[in-house]
Amino acid sequence: MSSSTQPKRTRKTPEARRAEIVAAAAAVALGEGLECITVRRIADELGVRPGLISHYFPVAEDLVAEAFGVAASAELDDLIPADPAGDQALALLDRFLSLISGDRYDGMSRLWINARHLSRYRPTLRDRVVHQEAQWRDRLTGLVEAGVAAGTFRTGSPDIAAMQILVVMDGLGVDVNTDRSTLPPEISAMPALTAERALELPAGTLAAGRPDDGTTG
């Protein structure tokens, strides 16, 4: 008589289960929009009962806000390091501007537009959007400060310089849902050109700022 041993199921820790739920919600948000995050939808994605999702997120809006925050934080960590070395500041800024102007982060740009629109009506999401915006400002300001300390950048107000760059980026980001191929190169390169002016860099220092480089990331 033969016997078979069933593999022992490993119960996930609460931390691991919560992270799994948020990751699934973030993937839905990036692919389809924050409106598509529901308890049942995420339960279906993970193959679990809706009650399990509700156990970790009794209020669905908390999951929506957390999903946006996790996606936005992951993007930021990929684009700008938390503690940039001063001697790498120029290269890191150039990389950041080149990547953000290409199509690699279009999904995230759409999610930012989505989140800002919905945050008009959803206080929890609004608080998270405000928090993430502050994270972006702080991270880019830190990069500028590192460059100033190394003598690469020149500005008396790193925070203002960072905000100028981000405002231009946001302005161009509204076109993410349209055909941007018709934009003149000088317009596509505006974030880098703004950075050069704000940081007193010679024109053309940033590769992403040269109109003939394609700025495709």
N, C-alpha and C positions, 0 to 999 in steps of 0.2 A: 504494500500500500504506500503510495507516494504522498508526500505532503508538500505544501508550498507555504512559504513564509511571506506574509504581506509586509511590504516596506512600512516602517514606522513613520507616521506623519510627524513632522516637526512643527510645533506651534510657533508662530512668529511672535516676537516680542511686541508689546504695544507700540514702541517707538518705530519698529520696522513696519508694522502694519499701517500706522499713520502715515509714514513716509511713502508707502506704496500707494495709498489712497490719494495723497496729494500729487504724486507723480502722474498718476492716471488722469486726474483732473486737469493738471497742467497740459498734458498731451491733448486732451479734448479741447481745452481753451485755445491752444495754438493752432489746432487743425480746423476747428469749427466755430470758435467764439465762446465767450464766457457764458452767454445765455444758454448754451447747451449743457452746462454742468448742472446736473440734478442728482439726487441721491440714487434714483433708479438707474440712471445712465452709467454712473461710475460703478455701481454694483454689477451691472451687466458687463462692463469692461473687465472687471476683476473676477467675474464668475462667483460672486458671493451674494448673500442676502442683503437687501437694502437696510435691514436693521443693523448690520455691522457698520455700515457707513454712518448711519445716524448715531451709533454709539460713540464714534470718534468726533462727529460733527453734528450735534443735535440741531444746530442752525445751519441750513444749507449755505447761507450767505457767507458764513465763516470759511467754508470750503472754497467758495468762489474767490474770496479775497486772498486766501492762502495760496491757491493755485496760481493766481496772477503774481503774487510776491515771489514765489519760488521760481517761476519762469523768468521774471525780470531780474532777479538776483543772479541766476545762472548766466544770463546774457551779459550782465555787467562784469561778473568774474572772468568771463571769457575775453572781454574786450579791454578791460583796464585792471591791472594787478592792484591789490590793496596797498602794498608797500613798494612802490616803484623806486628803483635806484636812479639817482640823479643823472648818472652818465648814460642811462638808457632812456631818459625822458623823451628825447626827440624821436627816437625810433619807435617807442611805444605810442606816442601821439600820432605819428604817421601811420602806424599799423591800425590804430583805432579808427582814424578818419577814413582810411582806405576800405576797411571792412564794413563800416557803418554806411558807406555810400554805395555798396554793392547789393546784390540780391540775397546774400547769405542770411541776413537778418530781417527780410521782408515780413516773415511770419510774425516776428516779435513786434515790428513796427505796427502791423495791423492790430495786434493784441493791445498795444498801448492806446491806439485810437479807440478801440472797443472799450477798454477799461475807463478811459477818461469820459466817454459818453455815458456809460452806465453809472459812473460814480455820481452823476447828478442826482440820481434817484436812490442810490444805495450807500448809506453812510459808512458801513463797514468797509466796503470797497474803496470809498473815497479816502478814508484814513490810510489805507494801504497804498493807494496811488500817491498820496502826499508823502508818505514815508519813502517810497521807492524813488520819487523825484529828488528828495533830499539826499538819498544814497548816491544817486548819479552826480549831483552837484558836488558832494563831498569827495567822491572818488576822483572826478576830473580835476577838482581844485587841488587835491593832493598830488596829482601828476604834474600840474603846473608848478606847484610849490617846489617839488623835487627838481624840476628843470631850472627854476629861478636860483635855487641854492647851488646848483652846479654851474651857474653862469651861462646856461644855454638859452633860457628865456629871460625876457626883461618885461616886468610889469609890476606896478606898485599895488595891484589889487588882483591877486590870483583868482579869488572867488568871482569877481566881475568878469574876468577874462573867460573863465569856465562857463559862466552863465551865457555870455555872448555866443560862444560856440554852440552850446546846447539849444539856445533859442533858434539859431539858424538851422540846426539839424532838425528840430521839431517842425519848423516851417516847411522844409523839404519833405519831411516824413508824411505829410498829408497827401502827397501824390502817390503813395505806395499802391493804391488800388487802381491807378490809371497807368497809361503808357508813358513811361518816363524817357523813352528813347528819343523823343523829340525835344527834350530839354537841351538848350545850348550848353556846351561843356563848361562855360564860365559860370552857369547857374548851378550845375551839378557839383562844381568844385567850391561852392561858396563856404561850406564849413571850414575847409582847409585854408581858403583865402582869408577868412575871418580870423582864424587862429594865427596866421602869419602876421596880420596887422596887430592883433591884440597882444601878441608876445614879442613884437618887434623883430621878427625873423625876416631875412631877405626874401623877396618874392621868388617862388620856385623852390624854397628850402624843403617844403613838404611835397613829396611825390604826388600825394593825393590832390594837391592843389594845382597841378599843372594841367591846363585844359586839354593837352594832347595825350594824356596818359590813359584816357578811357574811363578812369575811376570805377572800375567794375569790381574791385575787391578781390 
